[in-house]
Amino acid sequence: MKIKDAVPGTEATESTRNGSSRAQILSMPWPWYLVLVGVGLGAVYTGTLPENIFGGLAIAMIIGCGLFWIGDRTPALSAIGGGPLLCVFAPALAVYFGVVPESFSDIVKNWFTGYGFVEILVASIIAGSILGMDRRFLIKAGGRFCAVIVVAFALVVTIIGTIAAATGFGFKTAILDVTIPIMAGGISGGAIPLSQMYADTIGGDAQQYMSSIVPPIICANLLCIVLASVYANLTRRRTKLFVGFNGHGEMLRIKATPEQVAALTDKRPLTISGLGTGLLMTGAIYLLSAMLQAAVPPVHLYAWVILLTAAIKLSGVLPQEVEESTTEWYQFVVKLWVPAALVGIGVSLIDIEQIAELVSRPAYLAFTVATVLITALTAGFVGWLLKLYFVESSITAGLCMTDLGGSGDIATLGTTRRMHLLPFAQITSRLGGGLVLLSASGFLAYFYG
């Protein structure tokens, strides 16, 4: 089932229906939006921006909604990804060149990661999108998708290792220093445990290994966002390179049943009570997942959210109106908070200095680029063979395998306007990340055991 992501400023407003060309951001005339921008920038540059979750959310929403609107309506920008790309890179460059004070960066970073906003966002999207799926789709697509991850990873390691050995770069160097760190699931879920594994097996300090494997991870995340913008442009033009290339947000290449079509079209409007019910249900799923993680720590919290929500959906125990309300809450979150989250990603996770550092090492940069490209193409091709759409499989099992995990998934899927595929992206980050860490231990035992 596909739930189309809403984008700030693109919904039909009363003024556009009446033929007026007056620009609006969300439902606000642009002069009033500029007033809000003035208030936000005033708080930033006077040092009075509150250092709490509301202060960070407020300034990120003000900046994000405007950048999203500008990016989607500027021809040169819309052709390469539009609003999402601008939301990520404009704040990152502003921080790098010192255009904004350091206090702004600290507050946005704390809001996005320190105060747990990203967990609210990810849990809401996972719960709402899974409960909005058709049960039969979930069953048919789940097994195929997991197979794509495993087969694609094995092929990527084989291809990259072969190229590295043939060019003299070295199989061990390419796999342990570039490919495995990139595919391990980001910083907290990948680089940190990997660096400790390297230190325990090879010797030395974990921080020493962190400094060498983080630049490829950051650069790969940047490349994933750029490639996501390429896919966004191709799919917006409804490009059809071959049968099964572009699913336009659909994952499975199986014709929808009349019941599935009815489920897509028969959607009730957003209501306050529906949003409240959806928030409560999402919160309950999150809390129960946290308890399960405490009982079984090796399984990531987001993995428990996926497993628990899928079990609830497959069991059919929830009333339909509760499922729909949880999906309503997800739609609300995507519509209002994704642009703000992209700003948070740009400020918190796009480190221009580390990218510049990797550029000074051409061989490492080449294998970083090769890892991302080969993973995306391999995942797309394997998914296509298993009756998934090439683009959707390439994005969720490929790009989301080589980005920064949870936050990187949001940036990648937000750029392609496929945020409803986040459960699949999180399966990639968690199942795929665990597979990569397990493989890393095997490679370390082989080379250094």
Disulfide bonds with the S-S distance in Angstrom:
none
